[in-house]
Amino acid sequence: MSVIKNNIYKFLSSLSLTIFLLCFIAFGSIFGTVIKQKADVEEYLSIYSDTTYTIIKYLGLDDVYHSPWFIAAIVLFAINLALCTYGRFARLIKTEGKVALPDESELSDMSMVFHVGSKERENAIASIKKGYQTIYEGEEGVVLQKGVISRYGVYMIHGSILIILMGSLIGMLFGYKGFMTLRKGETKDQLILRGTPPKEVPLGFSLKCKDFQVSFYPGGAPKDYVSKVEVLDNGRVVMERDIRVNSPLSYKGINVYQASYGASTSFLFTIAGERVTLSERETYEKDGLVMMIARFESSIHNFGPGVLVAYLDQGEPKVVWFLKDVERLKEQKIQGVNIKLEDIKENFYTGLEIAKDPGVWVVWTGFALILFGLYANFFIYYRRIYIRNIPDGLIVAGIAFKNREGFKEEFEKLKRKVSGNGS
């Protein structure tokens, strides 16, 4: 049984598994980039054949980052990295407790070495010890070290990657990303998650669009669009702010982004002296008159905007155009009822993207740790100084595992510091 466990451990902590998993995750991410995620079935079928879409759906390529195989690969990579780190860290801890003072011949063969006379022995040791940590002191000599944190830099980096992966998994499993559309004055407390089919989920509070404004460049391209939004919690307004692109609203760990906008057209009629507002495809029915807005065109043969109205005449469907800017065509008589097109209004609505990621602070913690680990690994270097008693005084030698040129300068300064006693 121990042999089997040992083989499993070797496999899970192997470098070959690391390389395979990194390639697998990279290829999965490529599919997640190339194939549009969480789109409607109709959109996929407009791009791919039925067979291709079936394969995409079966393999979860329409939602790669939430698919079981992608999450399993991330978890397996985290296990692999943790075991690799544990093995190397355990060996480091074992060697940390074993401090050996080399003999005189070994110290003499080191590239950085000098001698101190017996009369200056005590003062030299005290001077060299300043700024260094003593890790061994005995009758035969002293061992000093500095920059020990750099030995743990790589483990901090490994640990930070694990923390980032954990935060990402928390976000994938317990977070969401959806959208909401709001017209001016409208209030909603649910968002729509993209998927097949789309799903409504409660937001936990309500959003009310107090106002939405959009400005355009002379060429017609949107210049700026902003939503003035109120946040209502338990029916009480707790926040009000403007949401712009790259300036989201944040409340209770949920971020609301300005993502898009759209427009719906409304038509103001006077029907038998009564002012009525209708939208496209909306039906009006009163006193036997049945009519519906069938179509809208912003320009009818250069005569300006017009709306096609469908109505029933003795059970038969008929249509008639109302042109807003043509006086004799803006008013028509249907079934003896005077109907006049007073105005056409374009009503903008805001499109908000709503995202919740409970793992974001875990990810930020991982990034902070990785920066500290990189600093420790690349800008701090570990060095040791050995001081051994010899019959005519001391032999002092130093060794650095990185940045040997930098340590050489430091060692020369140390030598000059005790130069009155050394040779």
Secondary structure per residue as TSV (DSSP state, phi and psi in degrees):
chain	resnum	aa	ss	phi	psi
A	1	M	-	360.0	-40.1
A	2	S	H	-64.9	-32.0
A	3	V	H	-65.5	-42.7
A	4	I	H	-63.3	-45.1
A	5	K	H	-60.8	-40.8
A	6	N	H	-64.4	-41.3
A	7	N	H	-66.4	-39.6
A	8	I	H	-63.4	-43.4
A	9	Y	H	-61.3	-44.5
A	10	K	H	-62.4	-39.6
A	11	F	H	-67.5	-46.9
A	12	L	H	-68.7	-24.7
A	13	S	T	-102.7	8.7
A	14	S	-	-77.2	150.1
A	15	L	H	-68.4	-33.3
A	16	S	H	-62.9	-37.9
A	17	L	H	-66.8	-38.0
A	18	T	H	-58.8	-48.3
A	19	I	H	-63.3	-43.7
A	20	F	H	-61.0	-46.4
A	21	L	H	-66.0	-39.4
A	22	L	H	-63.7	-41.6
A	23	C	H	-65.2	-41.9
A	24	F	H	-62.5	-45.5
A	25	I	H	-65.7	-38.3
A	26	A	H	-63.6	-45.0
A	27	F	H	-64.3	-40.3
A	28	G	H	-60.8	-40.0
A	29	S	H	-66.9	-33.7
A	30	I	H	-63.1	-45.5
A	31	F	H	-60.5	-39.7
A	32	G	H	-67.3	-20.7
A	33	T	H	-90.0	-42.5
A	34	V	H	-72.4	-42.4
A	35	I	S	-92.4	127.2
A	36	K	-	-62.0	135.2
A	37	Q	S	-95.0	139.2
A	38	K	S	56.2	36.4
A	39	A	-	-85.1	170.9
A	40	D	-	-73.9	156.2
A	41	V	H	-57.7	-42.5
A	42	E	H	-60.2	-37.3
A	43	E	H	-67.7	-40.3
A	44	Y	H	-64.3	-43.3
A	45	L	H	-70.0	-20.7
A	46	S	H	-76.5	-16.4
A	47	I	H	-106.1	-42.5
A	48	Y	S	-114.9	162.3
A	49	S	-	-75.4	168.3
A	50	D	H	-59.1	-42.0
A	51	T	H	-64.3	-45.4
A	52	T	H	-63.0	-42.7
A	53	Y	H	-63.4	-38.2
A	54	T	H	-60.8	-42.0
A	55	I	H	-65.1	-44.7
A	56	I	H	-59.2	-45.0
A	57	K	H	-67.5	-41.9
A	58	Y	H	-64.8	-39.6
A	59	L	H	-84.7	-4.3
A	60	G	T	73.2	24.5
A	61	L	G	-76.7	-9.7
A	62	D	G	-83.8	-6.8
A	63	D	G	-152.3	63.1
A	64	V	G	-55.0	-48.1
A	65	Y	G	-74.5	-8.1
A	66	H	G	-113.7	5.3
A	67	S	S	-73.9	148.6
A	68	P	H	-58.8	-39.1
A	69	W	H	-69.0	-34.6
A	70	F	H	-71.6	-43.1
A	71	I	H	-63.5	-40.1
A	72	A	H	-62.5	-39.9
A	73	A	H	-64.1	-40.6
A	74	I	H	-64.5	-44.7
A	75	V	H	-62.8	-43.2
A	76	L	H	-65.1	-38.4
A	77	F	H	-64.8	-39.0
A	78	A	H	-63.4	-41.5
A	79	I	H	-63.8	-44.5
A	80	N	H	-60.2	-46.6
A	81	L	H	-65.7	-40.6
A	82	A	H	-63.3	-42.7
A	83	L	H	-69.0	-40.2
A	84	C	H	-60.5	-45.3
A	85	T	H	-65.2	-42.1
A	86	Y	H	-61.0	-43.6
A	87	G	H	-61.8	-46.2
A	88	R	H	-69.6	-38.9
A	89	F	H	-67.3	-38.2
A	90	A	H	-62.1	-40.8
A	91	R	H	-65.9	-37.7
A	92	L	H	-64.3	-43.6
A	93	I	H	-61.4	-38.9
A	94	K	H	-64.2	-40.9
A	95	T	H	-75.4	-24.2
A	96	E	H	-61.2	-36.6
A	97	G	T	-80.5	-8.4
A	98	K	-	-106.1	97.1
A	99	V	-	-110.0	118.4
A	100	A	-	-115.7	139.5
A	101	L	-	-97.3	111.9
A	102	P	-	-59.4	156.6
A	103	D	-	-77.1	177.1
A	104	E	H	-61.9	-40.4
A	105	S	H	-66.4	-40.3
A	106	E	H	-64.6	-42.4
A	107	L	H	-65.5	-38.3
A	108	S	H	-65.2	-28.3
A	109	D	T	-81.1	-10.0
A	110	M	S	-71.2	151.9
A	111	S	S	-71.0	-26.5
A	112	M	E	-117.0	108.4
A	113	V	E	-157.8	146.7
A	114	F	E	-151.9	167.0
A	115	H	E	-113.2	153.4
A	116	V	E	-128.3	134.9
A	117	G	E	-68.0	160.4
A	118	S	G	-66.1	-30.8
A	119	K	G	-68.0	-31.3
A	120	E	G	-99.0	11.7
A	121	R	H	-54.5	-54.1
A	122	E	H	-64.6	-45.0
A	123	N	H	-64.5	-37.1
A	124	A	H	-66.0	-44.6
A	125	I	H	-62.7	-45.0
A	126	A	H	-62.8	-38.7
A	127	S	H	-69.1	-42.3
A	128	I	H	-68.7	-32.8
A	129	K	H	-66.4	-23.4
A	130	K	T	-63.8	125.2
A	131	G	T	88.5	-2.4
A	132	Y	S	-119.4	155.6
A	133	Q	E	-98.2	130.1
A	134	T	E	-83.9	120.9
A	135	I	E	-110.4	-10.5
A	136	Y	E	-156.7	137.5
A	137	E	E	-149.1	122.5
A	138	G	-	-147.3	-172.1
A	139	E	S	-64.1	-34.0
A	140	E	S	-81.6	-18.2
A	141	G	E	160.3	-161.9
A	142	V	E	-135.3	144.9
A	143	V	E	-120.8	127.5
A	144	L	E	-119.2	156.2
A	145	Q	E	-146.3	160.0
A	146	K	E	-150.8	149.7
A	147	G	-	73.9	30.2
A	148	V	G	-63.5	-23.9
A	149	I	G	-60.7	-27.7
A	150	S	G	-65.3	-24.8
A	151	R	G	-68.9	-20.1
A	152	Y	G	-102.5	1.3
A	153	G	H	-58.7	-45.5
A	154	V	H	-64.9	-32.7
A	155	Y	H	-74.3	-32.2
A	156	M	H	-63.4	-41.9
A	157	I	H	-63.0	-46.3
A	158	H	H	-60.5	-44.9
A	159	G	H	-63.6	-38.9
A	160	S	H	-66.4	-35.9
A	161	I	H	-63.0	-41.2
A	162	L	H	-62.7	-40.5
A	163	I	H	-65.3	-42.3
A	164	I	H	-62.8	-43.2
A	165	L	H	-62.4	-39.8
A	166	M	H	-63.6	-44.2
A	167	G	H	-63.0	-38.8
A	168	S	H	-64.8	-42.4
A	169	L	H	-64.2	-40.8
A	170	I	H	-59.8	-43.6
A	171	G	H	-64.5	-41.0
A	172	M	H	-68.1	-38.7
A	173	L	H	-83.3	-35.2
A	174	F	H	-117.2	-2.4
A	175	G	-	-99.4	179.6
A	176	Y	E	-157.7	166.4
A	177	K	E	-143.0	124.6
A	178	G	E	-146.0	-164.7
A	179	F	E	-145.4	165.2
A	180	M	E	-150.1	138.4
A	181	T	E	-111.4	137.4
A	182	L	E	-134.7	131.0
A	183	R	E	-91.9	163.4
A	184	K	T	-58.5	126.5
A	185	G	T	88.0	-7.0
A	186	E	-	-86.2	146.3
A	187	T	E	-126.0	133.8
A	188	K	E	-137.5	150.4
A	189	D	E	-125.6	16.3
A	190	Q	E	-135.2	146.5
A	191	L	E	-115.1	165.6
A	192	I	E	-110.3	122.5
A	193	L	E	-85.6	133.0
A	194	R	-	-69.7	144.0
A	195	G	S	161.3	-172.6
A	196	T	S	-124.1	102.8
A	197	P	S	-84.2	167.2
A	198	P	-	-59.3	149.3
A	199	K	E	-129.8	134.4
A	200	E	E	-89.9	133.1
A	201	V	E	-131.7	148.2
A	202	P	E	-69.6	142.2
A	203	L	E	-83.4	-26.6
A	204	G	E	96.6	-13.0
A	205	F	E	-157.6	179.3
A	206	S	E	-115.2	149.9
A	207	L	E	-118.1	131.3
A	208	K	E	-119.9	127.9
A	209	C	E	-87.2	105.6
A	210	K	E	-77.0	-33.6
A	211	D	E	-161.9	152.7
A	212	F	E	-141.1	128.0
A	213	Q	E	-130.1	141.0
A	214	V	E	-134.3	135.9
A	215	S	E	-119.3	153.6
A	216	F	E	-126.4	152.1
A	217	Y	-	-73.9	163.2
A	218	P	T	-55.1	-30.3
A	219	G	T	-78.3	-7.4
A	220	G	S	104.6	-9.9
A	221	A	-	-72.8	144.4
A	222	P	E	-65.8	132.0
A	223	K	E	-93.6	-44.6
A	224	D	E	-160.9	141.2
A	225	Y	E	-139.5	136.8
A	226	V	E	-139.4	138.0
A	227	S	E	-110.6	127.1
A	228	K	E	-94.2	112.1
A	229	V	E	-121.8	140.1
A	230	E	E	-105.5	139.3
A	231	V	E	-101.8	121.8
A	232	L	E	-112.8	124.6
A	233	D	E	-121.4	119.5
A	234	N	T	56.6	38.5
A	235	G	T	79.4	0.4
A	236	R	E	-112.4	135.9
A	237	V	E	-72.0	118.4
A	238	V	E	-110.8	-13.1
A	239	M	E	-160.3	146.7
A	240	E	E	-142.6	129.4
A	241	R	E	-160.7	164.2
A	242	D	E	-90.9	133.4
A	243	I	E	-107.7	122.5
A	244	R	B	-122.3	169.9
A	245	V	T	-61.0	130.9
A	246	N	T	68.4	13.5
A	247	S	B	-136.8	77.5
A	248	P	-	-80.3	167.5
A	249	L	E	-99.2	136.0
A	250	S	E	-123.6	131.2
A	251	Y	E	-154.4	126.9
A	252	K	T	54.1	40.0
A	253	G	T	77.7	6.4
A	254	I	E	-111.8	131.1
A	255	N	E	-105.3	134.0
A	256	V	E	-116.5	117.9
A	257	Y	E	-109.2	146.5
A	258	Q	E	-79.1	112.1
A	259	A	E	-110.9	-38.5
A	260	S	E	-161.0	-177.0
A	261	Y	E	-154.8	165.0
A	262	G	E	-151.6	179.6
A	263	A	E	-140.0	141.0
A	264	S	E	-121.6	144.8
A	265	T	E	-102.7	136.5
A	266	S	E	-121.8	151.6
A	267	F	E	-125.9	126.1
A	268	L	E	-100.1	118.1
A	269	F	E	-115.5	155.8
A	270	T	E	-110.8	114.2
A	271	I	E	-115.9	111.0
A	272	A	T	52.7	43.1
A	273	G	T	83.2	-6.0
A	274	E	E	-103.1	131.1
A	275	R	E	-83.4	125.9
A	276	V	E	-132.0	133.7
A	277	T	E	-107.5	125.4
A	278	L	E	-124.7	150.1
A	279	S	E	-108.2	169.9
A	280	E	T	-61.2	136.3
A	281	R	T	71.9	5.7
A	282	E	-	-87.4	140.3
A	283	T	E	-103.8	139.4
A	284	Y	E	-111.9	132.7
A	285	E	E	-143.3	118.8
A	286	K	E	-163.5	134.3
A	287	D	T	51.5	42.5
A	288	G	T	84.5	-9.1
A	289	L	E	-89.4	122.9
A	290	V	E	-122.8	117.9
A	291	M	E	-142.1	154.5
A	292	M	E	-142.3	143.7
A	293	I	E	-76.4	109.2
A	294	A	E	-91.7	-32.3
A	295	R	E	-162.5	148.3
A	296	F	E	-129.2	137.1
A	297	E	E	-129.5	134.5
A	298	S	S	-73.4	-20.8
A	299	S	-	-150.6	125.4
A	300	I	S	-110.7	100.3
A	301	H	T	49.4	44.7
A	302	N	T	64.8	16.9
A	303	F	S	-97.6	5.2
A	304	G	-	95.7	-174.2
A	305	P	-	-69.0	148.3
A	306	G	E	-148.4	159.6
A	307	V	E	-131.7	133.1
A	308	L	E	-93.0	121.8
A	309	V	E	-108.7	127.5
A	310	A	E	-101.1	140.1
A	311	Y	E	-146.6	167.5
A	312	L	E	-104.4	127.8
A	313	D	E	-120.9	102.5
A	314	Q	T	54.1	43.4
A	315	G	T	85.9	-6.9
A	316	E	E	-102.9	135.0
A	317	P	E	-75.0	134.7
A	318	K	E	-136.7	164.6
A	319	V	E	-133.8	155.1
A	320	V	E	-151.1	143.0
A	321	W	E	-92.3	138.2
A	322	F	E	-113.3	122.0
A	323	L	E	-108.3	122.9
A	324	K	T	-64.9	-36.7
A	325	D	T	-99.6	4.9
A	326	V	-	-111.9	112.0
A	327	E	G	-57.3	-44.4
A	328	R	G	-76.9	-11.3
A	329	L	G	-111.4	1.8
A	330	K	S	-87.7	-10.2
A	331	E	E	-129.3	128.0
A	332	Q	E	-132.7	163.7
A	333	K	E	-116.2	122.0
A	334	I	E	-120.7	121.1
A	335	Q	T	52.9	38.1
A	336	G	T	80.0	1.9
A	337	V	E	-102.9	127.8
A	338	N	E	-74.2	125.2
A	339	I	E	-128.5	127.3
A	340	K	E	-126.4	131.2
A	341	L	E	-82.3	108.9
A	342	E	E	-84.1	-42.9
A	343	D	E	-161.4	154.8
A	344	I	E	-122.3	122.6
A	345	K	E	-118.6	138.5
A	346	E	E	-100.8	114.4
A	347	N	E	-103.2	116.8
A	348	F	E	-80.5	147.0
A	349	Y	E	-128.5	153.1
A	350	T	E	-98.5	142.3
A	351	G	E	-109.3	116.9
A	352	L	E	-110.2	134.4
A	353	E	E	-97.1	131.7
A	354	I	E	-121.3	125.2
A	355	A	E	-133.7	140.1
A	356	K	E	-127.3	127.7
A	357	D	-	-136.8	90.7
A	358	P	T	-68.0	-11.1
A	359	G	T	-94.8	4.6
A	360	V	H	-64.5	-38.0
A	361	W	H	-72.7	-28.3
A	362	V	H	-65.9	-42.1
A	363	V	H	-63.2	-44.1
A	364	W	H	-63.3	-37.5
A	365	T	H	-61.5	-42.2
A	366	G	H	-62.2	-41.3
A	367	F	H	-64.4	-40.6
A	368	A	H	-62.4	-42.4
A	369	L	H	-67.3	-37.0
A	370	I	H	-67.5	-35.1
A	371	L	H	-65.8	-42.2
A	372	F	H	-65.6	-39.9
A	373	G	H	-63.9	-40.5
A	374	L	H	-65.1	-40.4
A	375	Y	H	-61.9	-46.3
A	376	A	H	-63.5	-35.8
A	377	N	H	-77.8	-33.9
A	378	F	H	-108.8	-20.7
A	379	F	H	-114.7	-6.9
A	380	I	-	-119.6	136.9
A	381	Y	-	-126.9	145.8
A	382	Y	-	-88.0	132.3
A	383	R	E	-142.0	155.1
A	384	R	E	-127.7	148.1
A	385	I	E	-124.5	128.5
A	386	Y	E	-107.3	130.4
A	387	I	E	-122.8	113.9
A	388	R	E	-116.8	135.9
A	389	N	E	-73.2	132.2
A	390	I	E	-129.4	164.5
A	391	P	T	-53.5	-37.4
A	392	D	T	-100.8	16.9
A	393	G	E	143.4	-123.0
A	394	L	E	-134.1	149.2
A	395	I	E	-116.1	125.7
A	396	V	E	-115.6	125.2
A	397	A	E	-134.7	151.8
A	398	G	E	-134.1	154.0
A	399	I	E	-145.3	139.5
A	400	A	E	-125.8	142.3
A	401	F	S	-92.2	-13.1
A	402	K	S	-147.5	162.8
A	403	N	-	51.5	52.9
A	404	R	H	-63.0	-33.0
A	405	E	H	-66.8	-40.4
A	406	G	H	-64.9	-40.5
A	407	F	H	-69.6	-31.1
A	408	K	H	-60.8	-42.5
A	409	E	H	-64.1	-42.9
A	410	E	H	-62.6	-40.7
A	411	F	H	-68.5	-37.0
A	412	E	H	-65.7	-38.7
A	413	K	H	-63.2	-39.5
A	414	L	H	-64.7	-38.2
A	415	K	H	-66.6	-43.2
A	416	R	H	-67.0	-30.8
A	417	K	H	-60.7	-36.5
A	418	V	T	-109.6	21.0
A	419	S	T	-64.0	-22.8
A	420	G	T	-66.7	-19.0
A	421	N	T	-112.9	-13.2
A	422	G	B	-105.4	171.4
A	423	S	-	-140.9	360.0
